[in-house]
């Protein structure tokens, strides 16, 4: 159980890093979601249905922003 929780936390940190990178690169929300899903799958983690909700513990979901809108992430990593 401890290993599973550690893997979930690591995958969540990777997702946050990917979203932060997406914001820095000026990607749109839909592009950031696709890139994050593919990266997690490449790293051997199952890709969550809603990577935004996964990365933010449910604070932000894919339904909070149109997929074509500009992606924004605060310098502290908080996803808006």
mmCIF file of the N, C-alpha and C atoms, coordinates in Angstrom:
data_MODEL
# 
_entry.id   MODEL 
# 
loop_
_atom_site.group_PDB 
_atom_site.id 
_atom_site.type_symbol 
_atom_site.label_atom_id 
_atom_site.label_alt_id 
_atom_site.label_comp_id 
_atom_site.label_asym_id 
_atom_site.label_entity_id 
_atom_site.label_seq_id 
_atom_site.pdbx_PDB_ins_code 
_atom_site.Cartn_x 
_atom_site.Cartn_y 
_atom_site.Cartn_z 
_atom_site.occupancy 
_atom_site.B_iso_or_equiv 
_atom_site.pdbx_formal_charge 
_atom_site.auth_seq_id 
_atom_site.auth_comp_id 
_atom_site.auth_asym_id 
_atom_site.auth_atom_id 
_atom_site.pdbx_PDB_model_num 
ATOM 1   N N  . UNK A 1 1  ? 0.823   -1.194 0.000   1.00 0.00 ? 1  UNK A N  1 
ATOM 2   C CA . UNK A 1 1  ? 0.000   0.000  0.000   1.00 0.00 ? 1  UNK A CA 1 
ATOM 3   C C  . UNK A 1 1  ? 0.870   1.262  0.000   1.00 0.00 ? 1  UNK A C  1 
ATOM 4   N N  . UNK A 1 2  ? 1.941   1.228  0.787   1.00 0.00 ? 2  UNK A N  1 
ATOM 5   C CA . UNK A 1 2  ? 2.844   2.378  0.843   1.00 0.00 ? 2  UNK A CA 1 
ATOM 6   C C  . UNK A 1 2  ? 3.456   2.667  -0.529  1.00 0.00 ? 2  UNK A C  1 
ATOM 7   N N  . UNK A 1 3  ? 3.838   1.589  -1.239  1.00 0.00 ? 3  UNK A N  1 
ATOM 8   C CA . UNK A 1 3  ? 4.429   1.761  -2.570  1.00 0.00 ? 3  UNK A CA 1 
ATOM 9   C C  . UNK A 1 3  ? 3.428   2.383  -3.538  1.00 0.00 ? 3  UNK A C  1 
ATOM 10  N N  . UNK A 1 4  ? 2.171   1.939  -3.459  1.00 0.00 ? 4  UNK A N  1 
ATOM 11  C CA . UNK A 1 4  ? 1.131   2.473  -4.334  1.00 0.00 ? 4  UNK A CA 1 
ATOM 12  C C  . UNK A 1 4  ? 0.945   3.965  -4.082  1.00 0.00 ? 4  UNK A C  1 
ATOM 13  N N  . UNK A 1 5  ? 0.857   4.360  -2.812  1.00 0.00 ? 5  UNK A N  1 
ATOM 14  C CA . UNK A 1 5  ? 0.674   5.773  -2.484  1.00 0.00 ? 5  UNK A CA 1 
ATOM 15  C C  . UNK A 1 5  ? 1.875   6.606  -2.926  1.00 0.00 ? 5  UNK A C  1 
ATOM 16  N N  . UNK A 1 6  ? 3.067   6.051  -2.783  1.00 0.00 ? 6  UNK A N  1 
ATOM 17  C CA . UNK A 1 6  ? 4.264   6.762  -3.231  1.00 0.00 ? 6  UNK A CA 1 
ATOM 18  C C  . UNK A 1 6  ? 4.239   6.943  -4.746  1.00 0.00 ? 6  UNK A C  1 
ATOM 19  N N  . UNK A 1 7  ? 3.788   5.917  -5.472  1.00 0.00 ? 7  UNK A N  1 
ATOM 20  C CA . UNK A 1 7  ? 3.687   6.018  -6.929  1.00 0.00 ? 7  UNK A CA 1 
ATOM 21  C C  . UNK A 1 7  ? 2.663   7.071  -7.347  1.00 0.00 ? 7  UNK A C  1 
ATOM 22  N N  . UNK A 1 8  ? 1.545   7.123  -6.644  1.00 0.00 ? 8  UNK A N  1 
ATOM 23  C CA . UNK A 1 8  ? 0.512   8.124  -6.954  1.00 0.00 ? 8  UNK A CA 1 
ATOM 24  C C  . UNK A 1 8  ? 1.063   9.529  -6.723  1.00 0.00 ? 8  UNK A C  1 
ATOM 25  N N  . UNK A 1 9  ? 1.768   9.721  -5.612  1.00 0.00 ? 9  UNK A N  1 
ATOM 26  C CA . UNK A 1 9  ? 2.347   11.037 -5.324  1.00 0.00 ? 9  UNK A CA 1 
ATOM 27  C C  . UNK A 1 9  ? 3.384   11.428 -6.375  1.00 0.00 ? 9  UNK A C  1 
ATOM 28  N N  . UNK A 1 10 ? 4.206   10.462 -6.795  1.00 0.00 ? 10 UNK A N  1 
ATOM 29  C CA . UNK A 1 10 ? 5.215   10.749 -7.821  1.00 0.00 ? 10 UNK A CA 1 
ATOM 30  C C  . UNK A 1 10 ? 4.543   11.107 -9.143  1.00 0.00 ? 10 UNK A C  1 
ATOM 31  N N  . UNK A 1 11 ? 3.523   10.358 -9.522  1.00 0.00 ? 11 UNK A N  1 
ATOM 32  C CA . UNK A 1 11 ? 2.797   10.656 -10.759 1.00 0.00 ? 11 UNK A CA 1 
ATOM 33  C C  . UNK A 1 11 ? 2.145   12.031 -10.676 1.00 0.00 ? 11 UNK A C  1 
ATOM 34  N N  . UNK A 1 12 ? 1.612   12.379 -9.516  1.00 0.00 ? 12 UNK A N  1 
ATOM 35  C CA . UNK A 1 12 ? 0.985   13.701 -9.341  1.00 0.00 ? 12 UNK A CA 1 
ATOM 36  C C  . UNK A 1 12 ? 2.036   14.802 -9.489  1.00 0.00 ? 12 UNK A C  1 
ATOM 37  N N  . UNK A 1 13 ? 3.214   14.615 -8.897  1.00 0.00 ? 13 UNK A N  1 
ATOM 38  C CA . UNK A 1 13 ? 4.285   15.614 -9.035  1.00 0.00 ? 13 UNK A CA 1 
ATOM 39  C C  . UNK A 1 13 ? 4.708   15.756 -10.494 1.00 0.00 ? 13 UNK A C  1 
ATOM 40  N N  . UNK A 1 14 ? 4.816   14.629 -11.204 1.00 0.00 ? 14 UNK A N  1 
ATOM 41  C CA . UNK A 1 14 ? 5.172   14.676 -12.627 1.00 0.00 ? 14 UNK A CA 1 
ATOM 42  C C  . UNK A 1 14 ? 4.120   15.433 -13.429 1.00 0.00 ? 14 UNK A C  1 
ATOM 43  N N  . UNK A 1 15 ? 2.848   15.212 -13.113 1.00 0.00 ? 15 UNK A N  1 
ATOM 44  C CA . UNK A 1 15 ? 1.770   15.915 -13.819 1.00 0.00 ? 15 UNK A CA 1 
ATOM 45  C C  . UNK A 1 15 ? 1.863   17.418 -13.580 1.00 0.00 ? 15 UNK A C  1 
ATOM 46  N N  . UNK A 1 16 ? 2.135   17.821 -12.345 1.00 0.00 ? 16 UNK A N  1 
ATOM 47  C CA . UNK A 1 16 ? 2.268   19.248 -12.040 1.00 0.00 ? 16 UNK A CA 1 
ATOM 48  C C  . UNK A 1 16 ? 3.444   19.845 -12.809 1.00 0.00 ? 16 UNK A C  1 
ATOM 49  N N  . UNK A 1 17 ? 4.552   19.117 -12.857 1.00 0.00 ? 17 UNK A N  1 
ATOM 50  C CA . UNK A 1 17 ? 5.717   19.592 -13.608 1.00 0.00 ? 17 UNK A CA 1 
ATOM 51  C C  . UNK A 1 17 ? 5.370   19.756 -15.084 1.00 0.00 ? 17 UNK A C  1 
ATOM 52  N N  . UNK A 1 18 ? 4.646   18.791 -15.634 1.00 0.00 ? 18 UNK A N  1 
ATOM 53  C CA . UNK A 1 18 ? 4.270   18.865 -17.045 1.00 0.00 ? 18 UNK A CA 1 
ATOM 54  C C  . UNK A 1 18 ? 3.349   20.058 -17.303 1.00 0.00 ? 18 UNK A C  1 
ATOM 55  N N  . UNK A 1 19 ? 2.410   20.311 -16.400 1.00 0.00 ? 19 UNK A N  1 
ATOM 56  C CA . UNK A 1 19 ? 1.512   21.453 -16.585 1.00 0.00 ? 19 UNK A CA 1 
ATOM 57  C C  . UNK A 1 19 ? 2.272   22.770 -16.445 1.00 0.00 ? 19 UNK A C  1 
ATOM 58  N N  . UNK A 1 20 ? 3.212   22.838 -15.517 1.00 0.00 ? 20 UNK A N  1 
ATOM 59  C CA . UNK A 1 20 ? 4.015   24.051 -15.359 1.00 0.00 ? 20 UNK A CA 1 
ATOM 60  C C  . UNK A 1 20 ? 4.825   24.307 -16.635 1.00 0.00 ? 20 UNK A C  1 
ATOM 61  N N  . UNK A 1 21 ? 5.416   23.253 -17.174 1.00 0.00 ? 21 UNK A N  1 
ATOM 62  C CA . UNK A 1 21 ? 6.175   23.369 -18.420 1.00 0.00 ? 21 UNK A CA 1 
ATOM 63  C C  . UNK A 1 21 ? 5.264   23.806 -19.566 1.00 0.00 ? 21 UNK A C  1 
ATOM 64  N N  . UNK A 1 22 ? 4.063   23.259 -19.613 1.00 0.00 ? 22 UNK A N  1 
ATOM 65  C CA . UNK A 1 22 ? 3.095   23.632 -20.649 1.00 0.00 ? 22 UNK A CA 1 
ATOM 66  C C  . UNK A 1 22 ? 2.774   25.117 -20.592 1.00 0.00 ? 22 UNK A C  1 
ATOM 67  N N  . UNK A 1 23 ? 2.595   25.637 -19.382 1.00 0.00 ? 23 UNK A N  1 
ATOM 68  C CA . UNK A 1 23 ? 2.299   27.059 -19.220 1.00 0.00 ? 23 UNK A CA 1 
ATOM 69  C C  . UNK A 1 23 ? 3.475   27.905 -19.687 1.00 0.00 ? 23 UNK A C  1 
ATOM 70  N N  . UNK A 1 24 ? 4.689   27.488 -19.333 1.00 0.00 ? 24 UNK A N  1 
ATOM 71  C CA . UNK A 1 24 ? 5.877   28.237 -19.738 1.00 0.00 ? 24 UNK A CA 1 
ATOM 72  C C  . UNK A 1 24 ? 6.042   28.246 -21.256 1.00 0.00 ? 24 UNK A C  1 
ATOM 73  N N  . UNK A 1 25 ? 5.631   27.173 -21.902 1.00 0.00 ? 25 UNK A N  1 
ATOM 74  C CA . UNK A 1 25 ? 5.762   27.061 -23.356 1.00 0.00 ? 25 UNK A CA 1 
ATOM 75  C C  . UNK A 1 25 ? 4.592   27.694 -24.104 1.00 0.00 ? 25 UNK A C  1 
ATOM 76  N N  . UNK A 1 26 ? 3.596   28.180 -23.376 1.00 0.00 ? 26 UNK A N  1 
ATOM 77  C CA . UNK A 1 26 ? 2.462   28.846 -24.001 1.00 0.00 ? 26 UNK A CA 1 
ATOM 78  C C  . UNK A 1 26 ? 1.450   27.907 -24.635 1.00 0.00 ? 26 UNK A C  1 
ATOM 79  N N  . UNK A 1 27 ? 1.389   26.668 -24.162 1.00 0.00 ? 27 UNK A N  1 
ATOM 80  C CA . UNK A 1 27 ? 0.435   25.711 -24.719 1.00 0.00 ? 27 UNK A CA 1 
ATOM 81  C C  . UNK A 1 27 ? -0.985  26.023 -24.269 1.00 0.00 ? 27 UNK A C  1 
ATOM 82  N N  . UNK A 1 28 ? -1.922  25.532 -25.009 1.00 0.00 ? 28 UNK A N  1 
ATOM 83  C CA . UNK A 1 28 ? -3.335  25.648 -24.647 1.00 0.00 ? 28 UNK A CA 1 
ATOM 84  C C  . UNK A 1 28 ? -3.704  24.498 -23.711 1.00 0.00 ? 28 UNK A C  1 
ATOM 85  N N  . UNK A 1 29 ? -4.830  24.610 -23.039 1.00 0.00 ? 29 UNK A N  1 
ATOM 86  C CA . UNK A 1 29 ? -5.251  23.615 -22.052 1.00 0.00 ? 29 UNK A CA 1 
ATOM 87  C C  . UNK A 1 29 ? -5.327  22.218 -22.666 1.00 0.00 ? 29 UNK A C  1 
ATOM 88  N N  . UNK A 1 30 ? -5.969  22.097 -23.821 1.00 0.00 ? 30 UNK A N  1 
ATOM 89  C CA . UNK A 1 30 ? -6.098  20.786 -24.460 1.00 0.00 ? 30 UNK A CA 1 
ATOM 90  C C  . UNK A 1 30 ? -4.753  20.172 -24.804 1.00 0.00 ? 30 UNK A C  1 
ATOM 91  N N  . UNK A 1 31 ? -3.828  20.999 -25.297 1.00 0.00 ? 31 UNK A N  1 
ATOM 92  C CA . UNK A 1 31 ? -2.486  20.504 -25.628 1.00 0.00 ? 31 UNK A CA 1 
ATOM 93  C C  . UNK A 1 31 ? -1.753  20.036 -24.377 1.00 0.00 ? 31 UNK A C  1 
ATOM 94  N N  . UNK A 1 32 ? -1.889  20.787 -23.293 1.00 0.00 ? 32 UNK A N  1 
ATOM 95  C CA . UNK A 1 32 ? -1.229  20.420 -22.041 1.00 0.00 ? 32 UNK A CA 1 
ATOM 96  C C  . UNK A 1 32 ? -1.772  19.098 -21.500 1.00 0.00 ? 32 UNK A C  1 
ATOM 97  N N  . UNK A 1 33 ? -3.070  18.894 -21.621 1.00 0.00 ? 33 UNK A N  1 
ATOM 98  C CA . UNK A 1 33 ? -3.690  17.655 -21.144 1.00 0.00 ? 33 UNK A CA 1 
ATOM 99  C C  . UNK A 1 33 ? -3.182  16.469 -21.953 1.00 0.00 ? 33 UNK A C  1 
ATOM 100 N N  . UNK A 1 34 ? -3.153  16.610 -23.263 1.00 0.00 ? 34 UNK A N  1 
ATOM 101 C CA . UNK A 1 34 ? -2.675  15.516 -24.121 1.00 0.00 ? 34 UNK A CA 1 
ATOM 102 C C  . UNK A 1 34 ? -1.214  15.206 -23.817 1.00 0.00 ? 34 UNK A C  1 
ATOM 103 N N  . UNK A 1 35 ? -0.388  16.239 -23.718 1.00 0.00 ? 35 UNK A N  1 
ATOM 104 C CA . UNK A 1 35 ? 1.032   16.035 -23.449 1.00 0.00 ? 35 UNK A CA 1 
ATOM 105 C C  . UNK A 1 35 ? 1.248   15.347 -22.097 1.00 0.00 ? 35 UNK A C  1 
ATOM 106 N N  . UNK A 1 36 ? 0.495   15.761 -21.086 1.00 0.00 ? 36 UNK A N  1 
ATOM 107 C CA . UNK A 1 36 ? 0.644   15.174 -19.756 1.00 0.00 ? 36 UNK A CA 1 
ATOM 108 C C  . UNK A 1 36 ? 0.210   13.720 -19.751 1.00 0.00 ? 36 UNK A C  1 
ATOM 109 N N  . UNK A 1 37 ? -0.910  13.419 -20.385 1.00 0.00 ? 37 UNK A N  1 
ATOM 110 C CA . UNK A 1 37 ? -1.365  12.022 -20.464 1.00 0.00 ? 37 UNK A CA 1 
ATOM 111 C C  . UNK A 1 37 ? -0.313  11.142 -21.125 1.00 0.00 ? 37 UNK A C  1 
ATOM 112 N N  . UNK A 1 38 ? 0.200   11.594 -22.253 1.00 0.00 ? 38 UNK A N  1 
ATOM 113 C CA . UNK A 1 38 ? 1.199   10.799 -22.989 1.00 0.00 ? 38 UNK A CA 1 
ATOM 114 C C  . UNK A 1 38 ? 2.477   10.622 -22.180 1.00 0.00 ? 38 UNK A C  1 
ATOM 115 N N  . UNK A 1 39 ? 2.896   11.665 -21.486 1.00 0.00 ? 39 UNK A N  1 
ATOM 116 C CA . UNK A 1 39 ? 4.112   11.567 -20.681 1.00 0.00 ? 39 UNK A CA 1 
ATOM 117 C C  . UNK A 1 39 ? 3.935   10.568 -19.544 1.00 0.00 ? 39 UNK A C  1 
ATOM 118 N N  . UNK A 1 40 ? 2.806   10.640 -18.840 1.00 0.00 ? 40 UNK A N  1 
ATOM 119 C CA . UNK A 1 40 ? 2.567   9.694  -17.746 1.00 0.00 ? 40 UNK A CA 1 
ATOM 120 C C  . UNK A 1 40 ? 2.529   8.262  -18.262 1.00 0.00 ? 40 UNK A C  1 
ATOM 121 N N  . UNK A 1 41 ? 1.883   8.044  -19.402 1.00 0.00 ? 41 UNK A N  1 
ATOM 122 C CA . UNK A 1 41 ? 1.851   6.703  -19.992 1.00 0.00 ? 41 UNK A CA 1 
ATOM 123 C C  . UNK A 1 41 ? 3.257   6.248  -20.362 1.00 0.00 ? 41 UNK A C  1 
ATOM 124 N N  . UNK A 1 42 ? 4.041   7.146  -20.923 1.00 0.00 ? 42 UNK A N  1 
ATOM 125 C CA . UNK A 1 42 ? 5.416   6.820  -21.297 1.00 0.00 ? 42 UNK A CA 1 
ATOM 126 C C  . UNK A 1 42 ? 6.241   6.432  -20.068 1.00 0.00 ? 42 UNK A C  1 
ATOM 127 N N  . UNK A 1 43 ? 5.977   7.071  -18.943 1.00 0.00 ? 43 UNK A N  1 
ATOM 128 C CA . UNK A 1 43 ? 6.708   6.780  -17.710 1.00 0.00 ? 43 UNK A CA 1 
ATOM 129 C C  . UNK A 1 43 ? 6.173   5.540  -16.996 1.00 0.00 ? 43 UNK A C  1 
ATOM 130 N N  . UNK A 1 44 ? 5.129   4.921  -17.559 1.00 0.00 ? 44 UNK A N  1 
ATOM 131 C CA . UNK A 1 44 ? 4.607   3.684  -16.993 1.00 0.00 ? 44 UNK A CA 1 
ATOM 132 C C  . UNK A 1 44 ? 3.460   3.853  -16.016 1.00 0.00 ? 44 UNK A C  1 
ATOM 133 N N  . UNK A 1 45 ? 2.911   5.057  -15.935 1.00 0.00 ? 45 UNK A N  1 
ATOM 134 C CA . UNK A 1 45 ? 1.769   5.312  -15.059 1.00 0.00 ? 45 UNK A CA 1 
ATOM 135 C C  . UNK A 1 45 ? 0.493   5.294  -15.892 1.00 0.00 ? 45 UNK A C  1 
ATOM 136 N N  . UNK A 1 46 ? -0.605  4.811  -15.324 1.00 0.00 ? 46 UNK A N  1 
ATOM 137 C CA . UNK A 1 46 ? -1.865  4.910  -16.065 1.00 0.00 ? 46 UNK A CA 1 
ATOM 138 C C  . UNK A 1 46 ? -2.272  6.384  -16.156 1.00 0.00 ? 46 UNK A C  1 
ATOM 139 N N  . UNK A 1 47 ? -2.668  6.796  -17.332 1.00 0.00 ? 47 UNK A N  1 
ATOM 140 C CA . UNK A 1 47 ? -3.051  8.194  -17.525 1.00 0.00 ? 47 UNK A CA 1 
ATOM 141 C C  . UNK A 1 47 ? -4.437  8.431  -16.939 1.00 0.00 ? 47 UNK A C  1 
ATOM 142 N N  . UNK A 1 48 ? -4.575  9.425  -16.067 1.00 0.00 ? 48 UNK A N  1 
ATOM 143 C CA . UNK A 1 48 ? -5.889  9.722  -15.488 1.00 0.00 ? 48 UNK A CA 1 
ATOM 144 C C  . UNK A 1 48 ? -6.833  10.307 -16.535 1.00 0.00 ? 48 UNK A C  1 
ATOM 145 N N  . UNK A 1 49 ? -8.135  10.093 -16.336 1.00 0.00 ? 49 UNK A N  1 
ATOM 146 C CA . UNK A 1 49 ? -9.138  10.650 -17.253 1.00 0.00 ? 49 UNK A CA 1 
ATOM 147 C C  . UNK A 1 49 ? -9.076  12.176 -17.285 1.00 0.00 ? 49 UNK A C  1 
ATOM 148 N N  . UNK A 1 50 ? -8.861  12.778 -16.130 1.00 0.00 ? 50 UNK A N  1 
ATOM 149 C CA . UNK A 1 50 ? -8.780  14.231 -16.024 1.00 0.00 ? 50 UNK A CA 1 
ATOM 150 C C  . UNK A 1 50 ? -7.456  14.590 -15.345 1.00 0.00 ? 50 UNK A C  1 
ATOM 151 N N  . UNK A 1 51 ? -6.391  14.766 -16.124 1.00 0.00 ? 51 UNK A N  1 
ATOM 152 C CA . UNK A 1 51 ? -5.091  15.059 -15.526 1.00 0.00 ? 51 UNK A CA 1 
ATOM 153 C C  . UNK A 1 51 ? -5.072  16.336 -14.685 1.00 0.00 ? 51 UNK A C  1 
ATOM 154 N N  . UNK A 1 52 ? -5.893  17.331 -15.053 1.00 0.00 ? 52 UNK A N  1 
ATOM 155 C CA . UNK A 1 52 ? -5.943  18.553 -14.246 1.00 0.00 ? 52 UNK A CA 1 
ATOM 156 C C  . UNK A 1 52 ? -6.475  18.260 -12.852 1.00 0.00 ? 52 UNK A C  1 
ATOM 157 N N  . UNK A 1 53 ? -7.548  17.508 -12.763 1.00 0.00 ? 53 UNK A N  1 
ATOM 158 C CA . UNK A 1 53 ? -8.106  17.155 -11.457 1.00 0.00 ? 53 UNK A CA 1 
ATOM 159 C C  . UNK A 1 53 ? -7.119  16.304 -10.672 1.00 0.00 ? 53 UNK A C  1 
ATOM 160 N N  . UNK A 1 54 ? -6.433  15.396 -11.355 1.00 0.00 ? 54 UNK A N  1 
ATOM 161 C CA . UNK A 1 54 ? -5.443  14.547 -10.702 1.00 0.00 ? 54 UNK A CA 1 
ATOM 162 C C  . UNK A 1 54 ? -4.304  15.383 -10.124 1.00 0.00 ? 54 UNK A C  1 
ATOM 163 N N  . UNK A 1 55 ? -3.788  16.320 -10.916 1.00 0.00 ? 55 UNK A N  1 
ATOM 164 C CA . UNK A 1 55 ? -2.647  17.131 -10.485 1.00 0.00 ? 55 UNK A CA 1 
ATOM 165 C C  . UNK A 1 55 ? -3.009  18.103 -9.370  1.00 0.00 ? 55 UNK A C  1 
ATOM 166 N N  . UNK A 1 56 ? -4.261  18.538 -9.323  1.00 0.00 ? 56 UNK A N  1 
ATOM 167 C CA . UNK A 1 56 ? -4.667  19.557 -8.347  1.00 0.00 ? 56 UNK A CA 1 
ATOM 168 C C  . UNK A 1 56 ? -5.544  19.006 -7.231  1.00 0.00 ? 56 UNK A C  1 
ATOM 169 N N  . UNK A 1 57 ? -5.610  17.702 -7.102  1.00 0.00 ? 57 UNK A N  1 
ATOM 170 C CA . UNK A 1 57 ? -6.475  17.076 -6.090  1.00 0.00 ? 57 UNK A CA 1 
ATOM 171 C C  . UNK A 1 57 ? -7.921  17.529 -6.223  1.00 0.00 ? 57 UNK A C  1 
ATOM 172 N N  . UNK A 1 58 ? -8.365  17.758 -7.454  1.00 0.00 ? 58 UNK A N  1 
ATOM 173 C CA . UNK A 1 58 ? -9.752  18.102 -7.716  1.00 0.00 ? 58 UNK A CA 1 
ATOM 174 C C  . UNK A 1 58 ? -10.086 19.577 -7.675  1.00 0.00 ? 58 UNK A C  1 
ATOM 175 N N  . UNK A 1 59 ? -9.118  20.449 -7.353  1.00 0.00 ? 59 UNK A N  1 
ATOM 176 C CA . UNK A 1 59 ? -9.401  21.892 -7.289  1.00 0.00 ? 59 UNK A CA 1 
ATOM 177 C C  . UNK A 1 59 ? -9.727  22.463 -8.662  1.00 0.00 ? 59 UNK A C  1 
ATOM 178 N N  . UNK A 1 60 ? -9.065  21.957 -9.699  1.00 0.00 ? 60 UNK A N  1 
ATOM 179 C CA . UNK A 1 60 ? -9.271  22.420 -11.069 1.00 0.00 ? 60 UNK A CA 1 
ATOM 180 C C  . UNK A 1 60 ? -9.540  21.194 -11.922 1.00 0.00 ? 60 UNK A C  1 
ATOM 181 N N  . UNK A 1 61 ? -10.551 21.275 -12.787 1.00 0.00 ? 61 UNK A N  1 
ATOM 182 C CA . UNK A 1 61 ? -10.855 20.156 -13.676 1.00 0.00 ? 61 UNK A CA 1 
ATOM 183 C C  . UNK A 1 61 ? -10.819 20.631 -15.123 1.00 0.00 ? 61 UNK A C  1 
ATOM 184 N N  . UNK A 1 62 ? -10.898 19.688 -16.044 1.00 0.00 ? 62 UNK A N  1 
ATOM 185 C CA . UNK A 1 62 ? -10.900 20.043 -17.466 1.00 0.00 ? 62 UNK A CA 1 
ATOM 186 C C  . UNK A 1 62 ? -12.124 20.876 -17.820 1.00 0.00 ? 62 UNK A C  1 
ATOM 187 N N  . UNK A 1 63 ? -13.174 20.803 -17.037 1.00 0.00 ? 63 UNK A N  1 
ATOM 188 C CA . UNK A 1 63 ? -14.405 21.544 -17.323 1.00 0.00 ? 63 UNK A CA 1 
ATOM 189 C C  . UNK A 1 63 ? -14.329 22.990 -16.842 1.00 0.00 ? 63 UNK A C  1 
ATOM 190 N N  . UNK A 1 64 ? -13.270 23.330 -16.091 1.00 0.00 ? 64 UNK A N  1 
ATOM 191 C CA . UNK A 1 64 ? -13.125 24.693 -15.578 1.00 0.00 ? 64 UNK A CA 1 
ATOM 192 C C  . UNK A 1 64 ? -12.632 25.677 -16.631 1.00 0.00 ? 64 UNK A C  1 
ATOM 193 N N  . UNK A 1 65 ? -12.021 25.179 -17.690 1.00 0.00 ? 65 UNK A N  1 
ATOM 194 C CA . UNK A 1 65 ? -11.493 26.064 -18.734 1.00 0.00 ? 65 UNK A CA 1 
ATOM 195 C C  . UNK A 1 65 ? -11.727 25.426 -20.093 1.00 0.00 ? 65 UNK A C  1 
ATOM 196 N N  . UNK A 1 66 ? -12.096 26.223 -21.085 1.00 0.00 ? 66 UNK A N  1 
ATOM 197 C CA . UNK A 1 66 ? -12.219 25.671 -22.433 1.00 0.00 ? 66 UNK A CA 1 
ATOM 198 C C  . UNK A 1 66 ? -10.873 25.099 -22.884 1.00 0.00 ? 66 UNK A C  1 
ATOM 199 N N  . UNK A 1 67 ? -10.916 23.975 -23.587 1.00 0.00 ? 67 UNK A N  1 
ATOM 200 C CA . UNK A 1 67 ? -9.683  23.301 -23.988 1.00 0.00 ? 67 UNK A CA 1 
ATOM 201 C C  . UNK A 1 67 ? -8.815  24.149 -24.905 1.00 0.00 ? 67 UNK A C  1 
ATOM 202 N N  . UNK A 1 68 ? -9.402  25.132 -25.581 1.00 0.00 ? 68 UNK A N  1 
ATOM 203 C CA . UNK A 1 68 ? -8.633  25.992 -26.473 1.00 0.00 ? 68 UNK A CA 1 
ATOM 204 C C  . UNK A 1 68 ? -8.064  27.230 -25.806 1.00 0.00 ? 68 UNK A C  1 
ATOM 205 N N  . UNK A 1 69 ? -8.353  27.423 -24.524 1.00 0.00 ? 69 UNK A N  1 
ATOM 206 C CA . UNK A 1 69 ? -7.880  28.622 -23.843 1.00 0.00 ? 69 UNK A CA 1 
ATOM 207 C C  . UNK A 1 69 ? -6.410  28.486 -23.455 1.00 0.00 ? 69 UNK A C  1 
ATOM 208 N N  . UNK A 1 70 ? -5.800  29.636 -23.192 1.00 0.00 ? 70 UNK A N  1 
ATOM 209 C CA . UNK A 1 70 ? -4.391  29.655 -22.803 1.00 0.00 ? 70 UNK A CA 1 
ATOM 210 C C  . UNK A 1 70 ? -4.232  29.011 -21.430 1.00 0.00 ? 70 UNK A C  1 
ATOM 211 N N  . UNK A 1 71 ? -3.215  28.192 -21.296 1.00 0.00 ? 71 UNK A N  1 
ATOM 212 C CA . UNK A 1 71 ? -2.949  27.521 -20.026 1.00 0.00 ? 71 UNK A CA 1 
ATOM 213 C C  . UNK A 1 71 ? -2.117  28.446 -19.160 1.00 0.00 ? 71 UNK A C  1 
ATOM 214 N N  . UNK A 1 72 ? -2.446  28.537 -17.865 1.00 0.00 ? 72 UNK A N  1 
ATOM 215 C CA . UNK A 1 72 ? -1.697  29.407 -16.968 1.00 0.00 ? 72 UNK A CA 1 
ATOM 216 C C  . UNK A 1 72 ? -1.386  28.678 -15.677 1.00 0.00 ? 72 UNK A C  1 
ATOM 217 N N  . UNK A 1 73 ? -0.170  28.835 -15.223 1.00 0.00 ? 73 UNK A N  1 
ATOM 218 C CA . UNK A 1 73 ? 0.279   28.216 -13.985 1.00 0.00 ? 73 UNK A CA 1 
ATOM 219 C C  . UNK A 1 73 ? 1.092   29.267 -13.229 1.00 0.00 ? 73 UNK A C  1 
ATOM 220 N N  . UNK A 1 74 ? 0.763   29.499 -11.954 1.00 0.00 ? 74 UNK A N  1 
ATOM 221 C CA . UNK A 1 74 ? 1.514   30.455 -11.153 1.00 0.00 ? 74 UNK A CA 1 
ATOM 222 C C  . UNK A 1 74 ? 2.944   29.948 -10.947 1.00 0.00 ? 74 UNK A C  1 
ATOM 223 N N  . UNK A 1 75 ? 3.884   30.839 -10.630 1.00 0.00 ? 75 UNK A N  1 
ATOM 224 C CA . UNK A 1 75 ? 5.267   30.413 -10.400 1.00 0.00 ? 75 UNK A CA 1 
ATOM 225 C C  . UNK A 1 75 ? 5.411   29.360 -9.296  1.00 0.00 ? 75 UNK A C  1 
ATOM 226 N N  . UNK A 1 76 ? 4.490   29.351 -8.330  1.00 0.00 ? 76 UNK A N  1 
ATOM 227 C CA . UNK A 1 76 ? 4.568   28.357 -7.257  1.00 0.00 ? 76 UNK A CA 1 
ATOM 228 C C  . UNK A 1 76 ? 3.994   27.010 -7.676  1.00 0.00 ? 76 UNK A C  1 
ATOM 229 N N  . UNK A 1 77 ? 3.543   26.900 -8.920  1.00 0.00 ? 77 UNK A N  1 
ATOM 230 C CA . UNK A 1 77 ? 3.020   25.636 -9.423  1.00 0.00 ? 77 UNK A CA 1 
ATOM 231 C C  . UNK A 1 77 ? 1.515   25.521 -9.372  1.00 0.00 ? 77 UNK A C  1 
ATOM 232 N N  . UNK A 1 78 ? 0.838   26.514 -8.784  1.00 0.00 ? 78 UNK A N  1 
ATOM 233 C CA . UNK A 1 78 ? -0.618  26.459 -8.710  1.00 0.00 ? 78 UNK A CA 1 
ATOM 234 C C  . UNK A 1 78 ? -1.203  26.634 -10.106 1.00 0.00 ? 78 UNK A C  1 
ATOM 235 N N  . UNK A 1 79 ? -2.089  25.727 -10.463 1.00 0.00 ? 79 UNK A N  1 
ATOM 236 C CA . UNK A 1 79 ? -2.686  25.734 -11.796 1.00 0.00 ? 79 UNK A CA 1 
ATOM 237 C C  . UNK A 1 79 ? -3.961  26.554 -11.775 1.00 0.00 ? 79 UNK A C  1 
ATOM 238 N N  . UNK A 1 80 ? -4.087  27.472 -12.735 1.00 0.00 ? 80 UNK A N  1 
ATOM 239 C CA . UNK A 1 80 ? -5.297  28.303 -12.835 1.00 0.00 ? 80 UNK A CA 1 
ATOM 240 C C  . UNK A 1 80 ? -6.029  27.988 -14.109 1.00 0.00 ? 80 UNK A C  1 
# 
